[in-house]
Amino acid sequence: MLKRLKNQSGFTLIEMMIVLLVISVLILLAIPNVTKRAAEIDKTGCEALAQMVEGQVQAYKLKNKENPATAAALVPDYLESENDLKCSDGRTIIVNNGAVSVSNP
């Protein structure tokens, strides 16, 4: 019976606890970096949305030979709705006589 127990292989409790400790440390290091990047991602996404709206303003200008007065002039042909002009960080894209700007939250 003793020979049979000595030949069994597996992980000890100490080895499992060391692995869990290493995984915990890696998670503790990764989570703050992810949360710091979320604001940067929102900012970049809003800037990309503003560039897309500028492209739609240019397309409107080419077709109609004038600048759109407001964002409402871009709806239905160039934007699905004015709700498309809201960024995930709370800022809004504003179109004023062909000029595109981003409002503060």
Secondary structure, 3 states (H helix, E strand, C coil): CHHHHHCCCCCCHHHHHHHHHHHHHHHHHHHHHHHHHHHHHHHHHHHHHHHHHHHHHHHHHHHHCCCCCCHHHHCCCCCCCHHHHECCCCCEEEEECCEEEECCC
